Amino acid sequence: MSTGNCDAAILIDGVAMPVLVRRSPRAKTYRLSFDGTRGELRLSLPARANLRKALGWAQGHEGWVRAQLAEQPAITRLAHGAVFPLEGRETRICWITGATRTIRLERDRLVLGGAIESVGRRVERWLRNRAKAVLENETMALARDHGLIVTAVGIGDPRTRWGSCTASGTIRYSWRLILCPPEIRRATVAHELAHLLHMDHSAAFHAAHMRIHGADPKPARAWLRAHGTGLHRYRA
């Protein structure tokens, strides 16, 4: 079991950067990692290690941390004027004075009125609702086509996976799949449905994935590896 706290920092270009410290009895040495989706710098160390020495070691890796930060895409707030991908198509958020609060998709524009300070929250809620409806419809339809039983479909915002499947037939997805091109989303749906047949990543699972998807899913996996992290830049 490990424990963590944020009462530590190192200097990056003279500015203090918080460090999430995790002590673990299993750790044998120091380990520094960076979670780009959360913007967290993490330092793992043995349970009885000296924190001051560990932070000094981490400070010696300032150049590495700087390089990690440079690779992270800038956060895009879902505010008036922002452009984001909706099912792979660039879409602009357009807030209009006096317009209704109801969000309308008009070609490449997401149009809404209401309080401007709540635009981000309302757009994210709209995206989550759209993701739930689209993913539920596609999952249920594809499951019926292949004689599979899905008991429930839900969405969330996990940082390290695009979907999950339980043996009981519950499937959950990242709502950010609605930002992907449709073929990427559908390959992910097929992936989770294949887990209803094989709760592993064996050769049999991959064969089932390709059969359910009806095409080679490797390009979709490659797309998510290349672009998936960047989808977490869009926030309310």
C-alpha angles and dihedrals in degrees: 000000000000131000128208141197138171098220093114138074144176128208120256110187088339095307121113113244117195116241122206104220118207121188118198132176087217094057114102099182143004120292127186121198137167125217104206095189092057097029089233127149110207130197119193119194141162116281095252098036120128107256095206091055091045091053090048088054090049090049087058088063094059091123092055092050091048090053091050091051092049091056094055117100115239115259114259114207115215091238136130110304095016118136120214136162115263109189086339096308121113108249128184125214109230118190112193125194111243095011120130120271089238110107115233128191109219109179104288096355133083104207125196144145132196125092110354092212091064097048094103095050093046094047092050090049089050090050092049092050092048091048092050093051096044096044093045092051094046093045095049094044094049091044091054091049090057100037094250127143120225115185099190142356122209140165136220140155106260117173101213107034140043098211145356135202132199128207088246091064101258113141125190128188139189108257087223090077085084086069092058126086109271094251090058091050093048092050088054091050090052089049093057093044090053087059088065085068100036122020092202140052097259126142088264090055093051091049090051091048092054092045094050093043092046092219142054106290094199095095090054092051090049091050092052092048090052100039108014098091090053091060089070090065091080110089139158 
